Amino acid sequence: MVLPPARFTRRGVLAMLAFYVVFAVLYAATITYSVQSFQPDAFPGYLGRVLLLDYPLKALWTLPVWWLFFQTSLDKADWSIKLLAHGLLGPLWVVIWFSSYYQALSWLGMGGIGGNGRVWDVYIPTLFYCVQFGVLHVVRFTQQLRQQSQREQQLQAQAHQSEVAALKAQINPHFLFNTLNSISASVPPELEATRELIARLAHTFRFSLEASRQEQLPLGDEISFLRAYLELEQSRFGARLQVAFEIEESLHAQLLPPMLIQPLVENAVRHGLGPSVAGGTVLVQVSRVSAGLRVVVADTGVGAKALPEQLMHSAGVGLRNTHARLLALGSEGLKIARNAPQGLRVGFVLPLPAAHQDPEPRLQQQEAAAASTTAIPSTLQGAF
């Protein structure tokens, strides 16, 4: 799950300020209690020193450690790595604070704790470091749980919308398929190409209906659907539309949410190749990476005048909906880049839970069809 970077908020800063003040008062009271036999009125002086010098220095040296843990890749690391990092940085933080604190006391002509009493200026900062970052990590973990809950609610809402769409599609799907079959049967033999187009159209409708009923379908099913869809488009574009698939054979049975790739392909055909007189090639790449499943749809069409980072804000409904679905599934969403020498590359990385790895294939015939790949034009090579 991708958690947004931590940031300063007014509420968070006030909460940390209150935490510092409470800890400072307790620390000053503890020191005052230990010296009350010979300094009975020492509390105001110790409290002023702690609030004006001691804890501001602690806050100063906390900032780079906070940045390291919550603004870099360490924020997404395992807890074992985070604990190891704290084990290394904690003592360093104490040493730096100790040195700067006593140096500041020397510059100001003020005395600090002497002799064996200095152990308190090691023990208390160490305890403070542990409590402080313990609280920060708890807050960060709470944010992650809240975001996970929000994404689950979004997925439930999308599931409900899909269910409603499926109910609408089920008004009489058999009537649609039977009608298409009747039309196909009425086509004379000399128009066999028309009969094939009708059959492919029926196949695309059938897959769309099945996709609205299922939360996950094998990748091989979606690739088979894409082939049928692109064959329909090729009947319209002719030689202007060239298609290439680059799919790892072991991924044909991989389960994934349906209709994630089709909007990208449709966008490439409609907005990339459609306006181009010469046409071009649409490439569909699917591969396994350490983060999950990487999908890239590239075209050699007209491209876009806007910068890639601006396209998501002006993209059509299909791309925006796909981007929202990916975010709800724990992905970083769609990434858009320029293709070389022309066109666009749109892709995403979908995290795959271990439980969803390598399921049994549903349609062996479709997998065999999806396994065949065509040569990839050199203009479409390169990592997304």
Secondary structure, DSSP 8 states (H G I E B T S, - for coil): ---------HHHHHHHHHHHHHHHHHHHHHHHHHTTTT-TT-HHHHHHHIIIIIHHHHHHHHHHHHHHHHSSGGGGS-HHHHHHHHHHHHHHHHHHHHHHHHHHHHHTT-----GGGGGHHHHHHHHHHHHHHHHHHHHHHHHHHHHHHHHHHHHHHHHHHHHHHHHHHTTSHHHHHHHHHHHHHHS-GGGHHHHHHHHHHHHHHHHHHHHHH-S-EEHHHHHHHHHHHHHHHHHHHGGGEEEEEEE-GGGTT-EE-TTSSHHHHHHIIIIIITT-SS-EEEEEEEEEETTEEEEEEEE-S---SS-HHHHHHH--HHHHHHHHHHHHTT----EEEE-SSSSEEEEEEE---GGGSS---S-HHHHHHHH------GGG-S--
